[in-house]
Amino acid sequence: MWFKNCLIYPFSNPQEWDEDSLNDKLTESEFKPCGKTEPSQYGWVAPLGQGHSLLSHWGNGCFMICARKEERILPAAVVKEKLLDKVRVIEANEDRRVYRKEQLTLKEEIVHDCLPQAFTRSSLTFAYIDTRNHWLIIDASSAGKAEALMSLLRNSIGSLPVLLPQVVDSPAVVMSNWLTSAELPPLVEVGQECELREAGEDGSIIRCKNQDLHSEEVTQHLNTGKQAVKLAIHWDESLQCILSEDLSLKRLKFADTLLSQADDEAGDGDAAVKFDADFALMTGQFAELVPQILSWFGGPKQSI
């Protein structure tokens, strides 16, 4: 359950949250498996997994939620091959060409016929609502997955006034200064990985891995105008991650000491007790870290 990514979405307006009301609203969009001719389904499932009915889980001032996507696997190459076969038969038997519009219709028929036999695959996207700090934190590797969850949540609860985090100072400029000056915020250490990018759509990109980021080689790239848009950091000996210029955290790895603490707190409890212990420690870490991240870049930008 420990998040591998952290996409931060502050609420623009504080919201009132009620556990029973939230569960009722999520139930209206509860996940249902794909029907025989449905290419995909998306909906809410219990964060605690099978055997649990509640679609939100309360702990440490936060609601954990989980969206499940199921989609049928129908390889494009298979559809293309069947389409070519059907086109060849029609052209041979009817002595005419099959043009694009008719091919699109034939393709739709093939997909409809093949879907019931197609295998399905599922994926889960976890997120939690921090009711104290007014954030939505999503464990998603891409903005697209995060947008899908937020769209589902917005449809479920009626509105979702969240924004991307806005800060005073450019994260790319600040992270570049960390590398050139070696002056870092408290509790922060730079790792050995970064992405440097030149300004402009066609600007060059340099990716460094297992590299001393304070080396002359990296400094030369920064001095020629490139900026650090992704940077490996270690924070407070508690976690390490890749911090991006949009303030997302990727490839999160929590310290073994923290994971052991969660195990100790769970003791001999069941899976639900273990989930609660993990959830409390993880949300506590983010509650400390997120304000720190915002402060590194001049604090939140105030709306006018």
VEXVO-812214 format. One record per residue (C-alpha): chain; y, z, x; residue in one letter. Coordinates in steps of 0.05 Angstrom, whole numbers, m for minus. Example, Ala and Ser with C-alpha at 12.3 -4.5 7.8 and 13.67 -1.06 7.14 Angstrom:
2
<r><unit>A</unit><Y>m90</Y><Z>156</Z><X>246</X><code>A</code></r>
<r><unit>A</unit><Y>m21</Y><Z>143</Z><X>273</X><code>S</code></r>
END
This chain:
304
<r><unit>A</unit><Y>0</Y><Z>0</Z><X>0</X><code>M</code></r>
<r><unit>A</unit><Y>47</Y><Z>7</Z><X>60</X><code>W</code></r>
<r><unit>A</unit><Y>96</Y><Z>m51</Z><X>55</X><code>F</code></r>
<r><unit>A</unit><Y>91</Y><Z>m106</Z><X>107</X><code>K</code></r>
<r><unit>A</unit><Y>160</Y><Z>m133</Z><X>88</X><code>N</code></r>
<r><unit>A</unit><Y>224</Y><Z>m104</Z><X>59</X><code>C</code></r>
<r><unit>A</unit><Y>274</Y><Z>m146</Z><X>20</X><code>L</code></r>
<r><unit>A</unit><Y>331</Y><Z>m102</Z><X>m2</X><code>I</code></r>
<r><unit>A</unit><Y>369</Y><Z>m116</Z><X>m67</X><code>Y</code></r>
<r><unit>A</unit><Y>423</Y><Z>m64</Z><X>m85</X><code>P</code></r>
<r><unit>A</unit><Y>440</Y><Z>m55</Z><X>m158</X><code>F</code></r>
<r><unit>A</unit><Y>511</Y><Z>m76</Z><X>m173</X><code>S</code></r>
<r><unit>A</unit><Y>513</Y><Z>m26</Z><X>m230</X><code>N</code></r>
<r><unit>A</unit><Y>473</Y><Z>40</Z><X>m233</X><code>P</code></r>
<r><unit>A</unit><Y>418</Y><Z>37</Z><X>m285</X><code>Q</code></r>
<r><unit>A</unit><Y>385</Y><Z>90</Z><X>m328</X><code>E</code></r>
<r><unit>A</unit><Y>309</Y><Z>90</Z><X>m322</X><code>W</code></r>
<r><unit>A</unit><Y>256</Y><Z>121</Z><X>m367</X><code>D</code></r>
<r><unit>A</unit><Y>183</Y><Z>119</Z><X>m349</X><code>E</code></r>
<r><unit>A</unit><Y>156</Y><Z>109</Z><X>m420</X><code>D</code></r>
<r><unit>A</unit><Y>208</Y><Z>56</Z><X>m437</X><code>S</code></r>
<r><unit>A</unit><Y>196</Y><Z>18</Z><X>m372</X><code>L</code></r>
<r><unit>A</unit><Y>120</Y><Z>17</Z><X>m383</X><code>N</code></r>
<r><unit>A</unit><Y>130</Y><Z>m8</Z><X>m455</X><code>D</code></r>
<r><unit>A</unit><Y>175</Y><Z>m65</Z><X>m431</X><code>K</code></r>
<r><unit>A</unit><Y>128</Y><Z>m85</Z><X>m375</X><code>L</code></r>
<r><unit>A</unit><Y>69</Y><Z>m86</Z><X>m423</X><code>T</code></r>
<r><unit>A</unit><Y>101</Y><Z>m145</Z><X>m459</X><code>E</code></r>
<r><unit>A</unit><Y>92</Y><Z>m186</Z><X>m396</X><code>S</code></r>
<r><unit>A</unit><Y>25</Y><Z>m157</Z><X>m375</X><code>E</code></r>
<r><unit>A</unit><Y>m18</Y><Z>m203</Z><X>m333</X><code>F</code></r>
<r><unit>A</unit><Y>m70</Y><Z>m246</Z><X>m368</X><code>K</code></r>
<r><unit>A</unit><Y>m120</Y><Z>m289</Z><X>m330</X><code>P</code></r>
<r><unit>A</unit><Y>m112</Y><Z>m365</Z><X>m330</X><code>C</code></r>
<r><unit>A</unit><Y>m139</Y><Z>m401</Z><X>m390</X><code>G</code></r>
<r><unit>A</unit><Y>m186</Y><Z>m459</Z><X>m378</X><code>K</code></r>
<r><unit>A</unit><Y>m129</Y><Z>m510</Z><X>m377</X><code>T</code></r>
<r><unit>A</unit><Y>m73</Y><Z>m466</Z><X>m350</X><code>E</code></r>
<r><unit>A</unit><Y>m53</Y><Z>m480</Z><X>m277</X><code>P</code></r>
<r><unit>A</unit><Y>m25</Y><Z>m409</Z><X>m266</X><code>S</code></r>
<r><unit>A</unit><Y>m8</Y><Z>m342</Z><X>m296</X><code>Q</code></r>
<r><unit>A</unit><Y>40</Y><Z>m288</Z><X>m273</X><code>Y</code></r>
<r><unit>A</unit><Y>49</Y><Z>m218</Z><X>m300</X><code>G</code></r>
<r><unit>A</unit><Y>48</Y><Z>m143</Z><X>m288</X><code>W</code></r>
<r><unit>A</unit><Y>m13</Y><Z>m103</Z><X>m266</X><code>V</code></r>
<r><unit>A</unit><Y>m22</Y><Z>m29</Z><X>m252</X><code>A</code></r>
<r><unit>A</unit><Y>2</Y><Z>m12</Z><X>m182</X><code>P</code></r>
<r><unit>A</unit><Y>m56</Y><Z>37</Z><X>m174</X><code>L</code></r>
<r><unit>A</unit><Y>m106</Y><Z>m19</Z><X>m186</X><code>G</code></r>
<r><unit>A</unit><Y>m164</Y><Z>m29</Z><X>m233</X><code>Q</code></r>
<r><unit>A</unit><Y>m182</Y><Z>29</Z><X>m277</X><code>G</code></r>
<r><unit>A</unit><Y>m109</Y><Z>49</Z><X>m287</X><code>H</code></r>
<r><unit>A</unit><Y>m68</Y><Z>28</Z><X>m347</X><code>S</code></r>
<r><unit>A</unit><Y>4</Y><Z>46</Z><X>m329</X><code>L</code></r>
<r><unit>A</unit><Y>44</Y><Z>m14</Z><X>m304</X><code>L</code></r>
<r><unit>A</unit><Y>93</Y><Z>29</Z><X>m265</X><code>S</code></r>
<r><unit>A</unit><Y>80</Y><Z>89</Z><X>m221</X><code>H</code></r>
<r><unit>A</unit><Y>131</Y><Z>145</Z><X>m213</X><code>W</code></r>
<r><unit>A</unit><Y>139</Y><Z>184</Z><X>m149</X><code>G</code></r>
<r><unit>A</unit><Y>193</Y><Z>210</Z><X>m103</X><code>N</code></r>
<r><unit>A</unit><Y>248</Y><Z>185</Z><X>m149</X><code>G</code></r>
<r><unit>A</unit><Y>220</Y><Z>114</Z><X>m149</X><code>C</code></r>
<r><unit>A</unit><Y>181</Y><Z>68</Z><X>m195</X><code>F</code></r>
<r><unit>A</unit><Y>128</Y><Z>25</Z><X>m162</X><code>M</code></r>
<r><unit>A</unit><Y>112</Y><Z>m40</Z><X>m198</X><code>I</code></r>
<r><unit>A</unit><Y>64</Y><Z>m97</Z><X>m181</X><code>C</code></r>
<r><unit>A</unit><Y>62</Y><Z>m170</Z><X>m203</X><code>A</code></r>
<r><unit>A</unit><Y>m1</Y><Z>m211</Z><X>m200</X><code>R</code></r>
<r><unit>A</unit><Y>m3</Y><Z>m287</Z><X>m195</X><code>K</code></r>
<r><unit>A</unit><Y>m66</Y><Z>m325</Z><X>m209</X><code>E</code></r>
<r><unit>A</unit><Y>m69</Y><Z>m400</Z><X>m198</X><code>E</code></r>
<r><unit>A</unit><Y>m123</Y><Z>m453</Z><X>m203</X><code>R</code></r>
<r><unit>A</unit><Y>m139</Y><Z>m490</Z><X>m139</X><code>I</code></r>
<r><unit>A</unit><Y>m140</Y><Z>m564</Z><X>m151</X><code>L</code></r>
<r><unit>A</unit><Y>m132</Y><Z>m601</Z><X>m84</X><code>P</code></r>
<r><unit>A</unit><Y>m83</Y><Z>m659</Z><X>m87</X><code>A</code></r>
<r><unit>A</unit><Y>m132</Y><Z>m702</Z><X>m47</X><code>A</code></r>
<r><unit>A</unit><Y>m185</Y><Z>m694</Z><X>m102</X><code>V</code></r>
<r><unit>A</unit><Y>m136</Y><Z>m714</Z><X>m157</X><code>V</code></r>
<r><unit>A</unit><Y>m112</Y><Z>m773</Z><X>m116</X><code>K</code></r>
<r><unit>A</unit><Y>m183</Y><Z>m798</Z><X>m104</X><code>E</code></r>
<r><unit>A</unit><Y>m201</Y><Z>m793</Z><X>m177</X><code>K</code></r>
<r><unit>A</unit><Y>m137</Y><Z>m828</Z><X>m196</X><code>L</code></r>
<r><unit>A</unit><Y>m150</Y><Z>m886</Z><X>m148</X><code>L</code></r>
<r><unit>A</unit><Y>m220</Y><Z>m893</Z><X>m175</X><code>D</code></r>
<r><unit>A</unit><Y>m195</Y><Z>m896</Z><X>m247</X><code>K</code></r>
<r><unit>A</unit><Y>m140</Y><Z>m945</Z><X>m229</X><code>V</code></r>
<r><unit>A</unit><Y>m190</Y><Z>m991</Z><X>m194</X><code>R</code></r>
<r><unit>A</unit><Y>m237</Y><Z>m990</Z><X>m255</X><code>V</code></r>
<r><unit>A</unit><Y>m180</Y><Z>m1007</Z><X>m304</X><code>I</code></r>
<r><unit>A</unit><Y>m152</Y><Z>m1063</Z><X>m260</X><code>E</code></r>
<r><unit>A</unit><Y>m222</Y><Z>m1093</Z><X>m251</X><code>A</code></r>
<r><unit>A</unit><Y>m243</Y><Z>m1088</Z><X>m324</X><code>N</code></r>
<r><unit>A</unit><Y>m177</Y><Z>m1108</Z><X>m356</X><code>E</code></r>
<r><unit>A</unit><Y>m151</Y><Z>m1156</Z><X>m302</X><code>D</code></r>
<r><unit>A</unit><Y>m83</Y><Z>m1124</Z><X>m299</X><code>R</code></r>
<r><unit>A</unit><Y>m42</Y><Z>m1078</Z><X>m254</X><code>R</code></r>
<r><unit>A</unit><Y>m34</Y><Z>m1004</Z><X>m269</X><code>V</code></r>
<r><unit>A</unit><Y>39</Y><Z>m986</Z><X>m257</X><code>Y</code></r>
<r><unit>A</unit><Y>71</Y><Z>m920</Z><X>m239</X><code>R</code></r>
<r><unit>A</unit><Y>85</Y><Z>m895</Z><X>m309</X><code>K</code></r>
<r><unit>A</unit><Y>13</Y><Z>m905</Z><X>m331</X><code>E</code></r>
<r><unit>A</unit><Y>m12</Y><Z>m874</Z><X>m266</X><code>Q</code></r>
<r><unit>A</unit><Y>28</Y><Z>m811</Z><X>m281</X><code>L</code></r>
<r><unit>A</unit><Y>m5</Y><Z>m807</Z><X>m349</X><code>T</code></r>
<r><unit>A</unit><Y>m74</Y><Z>m817</Z><X>m319</X><code>L</code></r>
<r><unit>A</unit><Y>m59</Y><Z>m764</Z><X>m267</X><code>K</code></r>
<r><unit>A</unit><Y>m41</Y><Z>m713</Z><X>m321</X><code>E</code></r>
<r><unit>A</unit><Y>m107</Y><Z>m729</Z><X>m357</X><code>E</code></r>
<r><unit>A</unit><Y>m146</Y><Z>m719</Z><X>m292</X><code>I</code></r>
<r><unit>A</unit><Y>m113</Y><Z>m652</Z><X>m278</X><code>V</code></r>
<r><unit>A</unit><Y>m126</Y><Z>m629</Z><X>m350</X><code>H</code></r>
<r><unit>A</unit><Y>m199</Y><Z>m649</Z><X>m345</X><code>D</code></r>
<r><unit>A</unit><Y>m209</Y><Z>m617</Z><X>m276</X><code>C</code></r>
<r><unit>A</unit><Y>m173</Y><Z>m551</Z><X>m287</X><code>L</code></r>
<r><unit>A</unit><Y>m230</Y><Z>m516</Z><X>m324</X><code>P</code></r>
<r><unit>A</unit><Y>m276</Y><Z>m527</Z><X>m264</X><code>Q</code></r>
<r><unit>A</unit><Y>m225</Y><Z>m506</Z><X>m212</X><code>A</code></r>
<r><unit>A</unit><Y>m231</Y><Z>m441</Z><X>m174</X><code>F</code></r>
<r><unit>A</unit><Y>m175</Y><Z>m390</Z><X>m180</X><code>T</code></r>
<r><unit>A</unit><Y>m139</Y><Z>m347</Z><X>m128</X><code>R</code></r>
<r><unit>A</unit><Y>m96</Y><Z>m287</Z><X>m138</X><code>S</code></r>
<r><unit>A</unit><Y>m40</Y><Z>m253</Z><X>m100</X><code>S</code></r>
<r><unit>A</unit><Y>m2</Y><Z>m188</Z><X>m111</X><code>L</code></r>
<r><unit>A</unit><Y>72</Y><Z>m173</Z><X>m99</X><code>T</code></r>
<r><unit>A</unit><Y>92</Y><Z>m100</Z><X>m97</X><code>F</code></r>
<r><unit>A</unit><Y>162</Y><Z>m73</Z><X>m107</X><code>A</code></r>
<r><unit>A</unit><Y>195</Y><Z>m8</Z><X>m124</X><code>Y</code></r>
<r><unit>A</unit><Y>259</Y><Z>14</Z><X>m158</X><code>I</code></r>
<r><unit>A</unit><Y>294</Y><Z>71</Z><X>m122</X><code>D</code></r>
<r><unit>A</unit><Y>330</Y><Z>107</Z><X>m178</X><code>T</code></r>
<r><unit>A</unit><Y>369</Y><Z>153</Z><X>m131</X><code>R</code></r>
<r><unit>A</unit><Y>397</Y><Z>101</Z><X>m84</X><code>N</code></r>
<r><unit>A</unit><Y>399</Y><Z>44</Z><X>m135</X><code>H</code></r>
<r><unit>A</unit><Y>358</Y><Z>m7</Z><X>m97</X><code>W</code></r>
<r><unit>A</unit><Y>302</Y><Z>m55</Z><X>m112</X><code>L</code></r>
<r><unit>A</unit><Y>256</Y><Z>m61</Z><X>m52</X><code>I</code></r>
<r><unit>A</unit><Y>207</Y><Z>m119</Z><X>m52</X><code>I</code></r>
<r><unit>A</unit><Y>147</Y><Z>m130</Z><X>m6</X><code>D</code></r>
<r><unit>A</unit><Y>152</Y><Z>m205</Z><X>m2</X><code>A</code></r>
<r><unit>A</unit><Y>147</Y><Z>m253</Z><X>56</X><code>S</code></r>
<r><unit>A</unit><Y>195</Y><Z>m303</Z><X>26</X><code>S</code></r>
<r><unit>A</unit><Y>256</Y><Z>m304</Z><X>m19</X><code>A</code></r>
<r><unit>A</unit><Y>217</Y><Z>m348</Z><X>m68</X><code>G</code></r>
<r><unit>A</unit><Y>165</Y><Z>m294</Z><X>m81</X><code>K</code></r>
<r><unit>A</unit><Y>220</Y><Z>m242</Z><X>m89</X><code>A</code></r>
<r><unit>A</unit><Y>257</Y><Z>m287</Z><X>m138</X><code>E</code></r>
<r><unit>A</unit><Y>194</Y><Z>m296</Z><X>m179</X><code>A</code></r>
<r><unit>A</unit><Y>184</Y><Z>m221</Z><X>m185</X><code>L</code></r>
<r><unit>A</unit><Y>257</Y><Z>m209</Z><X>m202</X><code>M</code></r>
<r><unit>A</unit><Y>256</Y><Z>m263</Z><X>m255</X><code>S</code></r>
<r><unit>A</unit><Y>195</Y><Z>m231</Z><X>m287</X><code>L</code></r>
<r><unit>A</unit><Y>228</Y><Z>m162</Z><X>m284</X><code>L</code></r>
<r><unit>A</unit><Y>292</Y><Z>m190</Z><X>m313</X><code>R</code></r>
<r><unit>A</unit><Y>254</Y><Z>m220</Z><X>m371</X><code>N</code></r>
<r><unit>A</unit><Y>217</Y><Z>m155</Z><X>m382</X><code>S</code></r>
<r><unit>A</unit><Y>275</Y><Z>m106</Z><X>m382</X><code>I</code></r>
<r><unit>A</unit><Y>330</Y><Z>m152</Z><X>m407</X><code>G</code></r>
<r><unit>A</unit><Y>376</Y><Z>m152</Z><X>m346</X><code>S</code></r>
<r><unit>A</unit><Y>372</Y><Z>m139</Z><X>m272</X><code>L</code></r>
<r><unit>A</unit><Y>441</Y><Z>m133</Z><X>m239</X><code>P</code></r>
<r><unit>A</unit><Y>420</Y><Z>m137</Z><X>m166</X><code>V</code></r>
<r><unit>A</unit><Y>453</Y><Z>m172</Z><X>m107</X><code>L</code></r>
<r><unit>A</unit><Y>435</Y><Z>m190</Z><X>m36</X><code>L</code></r>
<r><unit>A</unit><Y>463</Y><Z>m136</Z><X>10</X><code>P</code></r>
<r><unit>A</unit><Y>533</Y><Z>m153</Z><X>34</X><code>Q</code></r>
<r><unit>A</unit><Y>560</Y><Z>m121</Z><X>97</X><code>V</code></r>
<r><unit>A</unit><Y>627</Y><Z>m122</Z><X>133</X><code>V</code></r>
<r><unit>A</unit><Y>605</Y><Z>m149</Z><X>201</X><code>D</code></r>
<r><unit>A</unit><Y>562</Y><Z>m210</Z><X>213</X><code>S</code></r>
<r><unit>A</unit><Y>491</Y><Z>m186</Z><X>229</X><code>P</code></r>
<r><unit>A</unit><Y>480</Y><Z>m246</Z><X>276</X><code>A</code></r>
<r><unit>A</unit><Y>542</Y><Z>m228</Z><X>316</X><code>V</code></r>
<r><unit>A</unit><Y>525</Y><Z>m154</Z><X>319</X><code>V</code></r>
<r><unit>A</unit><Y>453</Y><Z>m166</Z><X>340</X><code>M</code></r>
<r><unit>A</unit><Y>476</Y><Z>m215</Z><X>393</X><code>S</code></r>
<r><unit>A</unit><Y>523</Y><Z>m161</Z><X>420</X><code>N</code></r>
<r><unit>A</unit><Y>465</Y><Z>m113</Z><X>423</X><code>W</code></r>
<r><unit>A</unit><Y>431</Y><Z>m160</Z><X>472</X><code>L</code></r>
<r><unit>A</unit><Y>491</Y><Z>m176</Z><X>515</X><code>T</code></r>
<r><unit>A</unit><Y>519</Y><Z>m106</Z><X>519</X><code>S</code></r>
<r><unit>A</unit><Y>454</Y><Z>m66</Z><X>514</X><code>A</code></r>
<r><unit>A</unit><Y>493</Y><Z>m17</Z><X>470</X><code>E</code></r>
<r><unit>A</unit><Y>448</Y><Z>m1</Z><X>411</X><code>L</code></r>
<r><unit>A</unit><Y>456</Y><Z>43</Z><X>350</X><code>P</code></r>
<r><unit>A</unit><Y>424</Y><Z>112</Z><X>353</X><code>P</code></r>
<r><unit>A</unit><Y>348</Y><Z>113</Z><X>345</X><code>L</code></r>
<r><unit>A</unit><Y>343</Y><Z>37</Z><X>355</X><code>V</code></r>
<r><unit>A</unit><Y>305</Y><Z>2</Z><X>411</X><code>E</code></r>
<r><unit>A</unit><Y>300</Y><Z>m73</Z><X>420</X><code>V</code></r>
<r><unit>A</unit><Y>231</Y><Z>m103</Z><X>422</X><code>G</code></r>
<r><unit>A</unit><Y>208</Y><Z>m166</Z><X>458</X><code>Q</code></r>
<r><unit>A</unit><Y>218</Y><Z>m219</Z><X>405</X><code>E</code></r>
<r><unit>A</unit><Y>278</Y><Z>m255</Z><X>377</X><code>C</code></r>
<r><unit>A</unit><Y>303</Y><Z>m321</Z><X>348</X><code>E</code></r>
<r><unit>A</unit><Y>368</Y><Z>m350</Z><X>375</X><code>L</code></r>
<r><unit>A</unit><Y>403</Y><Z>m404</Z><X>336</X><code>R</code></r>
<r><unit>A</unit><Y>462</Y><Z>m449</Z><X>351</X><code>E</code></r>
<r><unit>A</unit><Y>514</Y><Z>m457</Z><X>297</X><code>A</code></r>
<r><unit>A</unit><Y>509</Y><Z>m518</Z><X>251</X><code>G</code></r>
<r><unit>A</unit><Y>453</Y><Z>m549</Z><X>211</X><code>E</code></r>
<r><unit>A</unit><Y>428</Y><Z>m588</Z><X>271</X><code>D</code></r>
<r><unit>A</unit><Y>437</Y><Z>m531</Z><X>320</X><code>G</code></r>
<r><unit>A</unit><Y>381</Y><Z>m517</Z><X>369</X><code>S</code></r>
<r><unit>A</unit><Y>334</Y><Z>m458</Z><X>360</X><code>I</code></r>
<r><unit>A</unit><Y>302</Y><Z>m415</Z><X>414</X><code>I</code></r>
<r><unit>A</unit><Y>245</Y><Z>m368</Z><X>397</X><code>R</code></r>
<r><unit>A</unit><Y>226</Y><Z>m315</Z><X>447</X><code>C</code></r>
<r><unit>A</unit><Y>163</Y><Z>m273</Z><X>447</X><code>K</code></r>
<r><unit>A</unit><Y>138</Y><Z>m222</Z><X>497</X><code>N</code></r>
<r><unit>A</unit><Y>205</Y><Z>m230</Z><X>532</X><code>Q</code></r>
<r><unit>A</unit><Y>254</Y><Z>m181</Z><X>562</X><code>D</code></r>
<r><unit>A</unit><Y>312</Y><Z>m195</Z><X>514</X><code>L</code></r>
<r><unit>A</unit><Y>363</Y><Z>m167</Z><X>563</X><code>H</code></r>
<r><unit>A</unit><Y>342</Y><Z>m217</Z><X>616</X><code>S</code></r>
<r><unit>A</unit><Y>389</Y><Z>m268</Z><X>647</X><code>E</code></r>
<r><unit>A</unit><Y>352</Y><Z>m325</Z><X>612</X><code>E</code></r>
<r><unit>A</unit><Y>366</Y><Z>m297</Z><X>543</X><code>V</code></r>
<r><unit>A</unit><Y>438</Y><Z>m278</Z><X>562</X><code>T</code></r>
<r><unit>A</unit><Y>452</Y><Z>m350</Z><X>583</X><code>Q</code></r>
<r><unit>A</unit><Y>431</Y><Z>m376</Z><X>514</X><code>H</code></r>
<r><unit>A</unit><Y>477</Y><Z>m325</Z><X>481</X><code>L</code></r>
<r><unit>A</unit><Y>534</Y><Z>m343</Z><X>527</X><code>N</code></r>
<r><unit>A</unit><Y>528</Y><Z>m416</Z><X>507</X><code>T</code></r>
<r><unit>A</unit><Y>540</Y><Z>m400</Z><X>434</X><code>G</code></r>
<r><unit>A</unit><Y>473</Y><Z>m383</Z><X>405</X><code>K</code></r>
<r><unit>A</unit><Y>466</Y><Z>m321</Z><X>362</X><code>Q</code></r>
<r><unit>A</unit><Y>408</Y><Z>m274</Z><X>348</X><code>A</code></r>
<r><unit>A</unit><Y>388</Y><Z>m287</Z><X>276</X><code>V</code></r>
<r><unit>A</unit><Y>321</Y><Z>m249</Z><X>282</X><code>K</code></r>
<r><unit>A</unit><Y>307</Y><Z>m190</Z><X>327</X><code>L</code></r>
<r><unit>A</unit><Y>248</Y><Z>m144</Z><X>338</X><code>A</code></r>
<r><unit>A</unit><Y>269</Y><Z>m72</Z><X>334</X><code>I</code></r>
<r><unit>A</unit><Y>237</Y><Z>m3</Z><X>337</X><code>H</code></r>
<r><unit>A</unit><Y>269</Y><Z>51</Z><X>296</X><code>W</code></r>
<r><unit>A</unit><Y>264</Y><Z>126</Z><X>306</X><code>D</code></r>
<r><unit>A</unit><Y>193</Y><Z>120</Z><X>333</X><code>E</code></r>
<r><unit>A</unit><Y>172</Y><Z>112</Z><X>260</X><code>S</code></r>
<r><unit>A</unit><Y>167</Y><Z>37</Z><X>250</X><code>L</code></r>
<r><unit>A</unit><Y>178</Y><Z>m31</Z><X>281</X><code>Q</code></r>
<r><unit>A</unit><Y>196</Y><Z>m96</Z><X>249</X><code>C</code></r>
<r><unit>A</unit><Y>233</Y><Z>m162</Z><X>255</X><code>I</code></r>
<r><unit>A</unit><Y>304</Y><Z>m153</Z><X>229</X><code>L</code></r>
<r><unit>A</unit><Y>336</Y><Z>m218</Z><X>203</X><code>S</code></r>
<r><unit>A</unit><Y>408</Y><Z>m236</Z><X>192</X><code>E</code></r>
<r><unit>A</unit><Y>398</Y><Z>m230</Z><X>116</X><code>D</code></r>
<r><unit>A</unit><Y>378</Y><Z>m157</Z><X>129</X><code>L</code></r>
<r><unit>A</unit><Y>306</Y><Z>m169</Z><X>109</X><code>S</code></r>
<r><unit>A</unit><Y>251</Y><Z>m135</Z><X>148</X><code>L</code></r>
<r><unit>A</unit><Y>188</Y><Z>m173</Z><X>164</X><code>K</code></r>
<r><unit>A</unit><Y>122</Y><Z>m155</Z><X>198</X><code>R</code></r>
<r><unit>A</unit><Y>134</Y><Z>m81</Z><X>186</X><code>L</code></r>
<r><unit>A</unit><Y>88</Y><Z>m35</Z><X>223</X><code>K</code></r>
<r><unit>A</unit><Y>92</Y><Z>40</Z><X>211</X><code>F</code></r>
<r><unit>A</unit><Y>76</Y><Z>89</Z><X>266</X><code>A</code></r>
<r><unit>A</unit><Y>6</Y><Z>118</Z><X>270</X><code>D</code></r>
<r><unit>A</unit><Y>36</Y><Z>188</Z><X>266</X><code>T</code></r>
<r><unit>A</unit><Y>66</Y><Z>171</Z><X>199</X><code>L</code></r>
<r><unit>A</unit><Y>1</Y><Z>142</Z><X>172</X><code>L</code></r>
<r><unit>A</unit><Y>m37</Y><Z>204</Z><X>197</X><code>S</code></r>
<r><unit>A</unit><Y>14</Y><Z>249</Z><X>162</X><code>Q</code></r>
<r><unit>A</unit><Y>0</Y><Z>213</Z><X>97</X><code>A</code></r>
<r><unit>A</unit><Y>m75</Y><Z>222</Z><X>106</X><code>D</code></r>
<r><unit>A</unit><Y>m65</Y><Z>296</Z><X>120</X><code>D</code></r>
<r><unit>A</unit><Y>m22</Y><Z>305</Z><X>58</X><code>E</code></r>
<r><unit>A</unit><Y>m73</Y><Z>269</Z><X>15</X><code>A</code></r>
<r><unit>A</unit><Y>m129</Y><Z>311</Z><X>43</X><code>G</code></r>
<r><unit>A</unit><Y>m194</Y><Z>302</Z><X>4</X><code>D</code></r>
<r><unit>A</unit><Y>m158</Y><Z>275</Z><X>m57</X><code>G</code></r>
<r><unit>A</unit><Y>m178</Y><Z>212</Z><X>m93</X><code>D</code></r>
<r><unit>A</unit><Y>m146</Y><Z>143</Z><X>m87</X><code>A</code></r>
<r><unit>A</unit><Y>m88</Y><Z>162</Z><X>m133</X><code>A</code></r>
<r><unit>A</unit><Y>m71</Y><Z>223</Z><X>m90</X><code>V</code></r>
<r><unit>A</unit><Y>m74</Y><Z>179</Z><X>m27</X><code>K</code></r>
<r><unit>A</unit><Y>m29</Y><Z>128</Z><X>m61</X><code>F</code></r>
<r><unit>A</unit><Y>22</Y><Z>183</Z><X>m78</X><code>D</code></r>
<r><unit>A</unit><Y>23</Y><Z>209</Z><X>m7</X><code>A</code></r>
<r><unit>A</unit><Y>33</Y><Z>139</Z><X>22</X><code>D</code></r>
<r><unit>A</unit><Y>86</Y><Z>122</Z><X>m30</X><code>F</code></r>
<r><unit>A</unit><Y>126</Y><Z>186</Z><X>m18</X><code>A</code></r>
<r><unit>A</unit><Y>127</Y><Z>177</Z><X>57</X><code>L</code></r>
<r><unit>A</unit><Y>143</Y><Z>103</Z><X>55</X><code>M</code></r>
<r><unit>A</unit><Y>199</Y><Z>109</Z><X>5</X><code>T</code></r>
<r><unit>A</unit><Y>226</Y><Z>168</Z><X>44</X><code>G</code></r>
<r><unit>A</unit><Y>228</Y><Z>126</Z><X>107</X><code>Q</code></r>
<r><unit>A</unit><Y>265</Y><Z>69</Z><X>72</X><code>F</code></r>
<r><unit>A</unit><Y>313</Y><Z>118</Z><X>40</X><code>A</code></r>
<r><unit>A</unit><Y>334</Y><Z>138</Z><X>110</X><code>E</code></r>
<r><unit>A</unit><Y>330</Y><Z>69</Z><X>142</X><code>L</code></r>
<r><unit>A</unit><Y>367</Y><Z>25</Z><X>93</X><code>V</code></r>
<r><unit>A</unit><Y>434</Y><Z>63</Z><X>97</X><code>P</code></r>
<r><unit>A</unit><Y>426</Y><Z>62</Z><X>173</X><code>Q</code></r>
<r><unit>A</unit><Y>417</Y><Z>m14</Z><X>172</X><code>I</code></r>
<r><unit>A</unit><Y>479</Y><Z>m23</Z><X>129</X><code>L</code></r>
<r><unit>A</unit><Y>519</Y><Z>22</Z><X>177</X><code>S</code></r>
<r><unit>A</unit><Y>498</Y><Z>m19</Z><X>237</X><code>W</code></r>
<r><unit>A</unit><Y>537</Y><Z>m77</Z><X>208</X><code>F</code></r>
<r><unit>A</unit><Y>600</Y><Z>m42</Z><X>186</X><code>G</code></r>
<r><unit>A</unit><Y>574</Y><Z>m14</Z><X>120</X><code>G</code></r>
<r><unit>A</unit><Y>570</Y><Z>m47</Z><X>51</X><code>P</code></r>
<r><unit>A</unit><Y>625</Y><Z>m97</Z><X>36</X><code>K</code></r>
<r><unit>A</unit><Y>666</Y><Z>m71</Z><X>m22</X><code>Q</code></r>
<r><unit>A</unit><Y>674</Y><Z>m120</Z><X>m80</X><code>S</code></r>
<r><unit>A</unit><Y>745</Y><Z>m136</Z><X>m99</X><code>I</code></r>
END
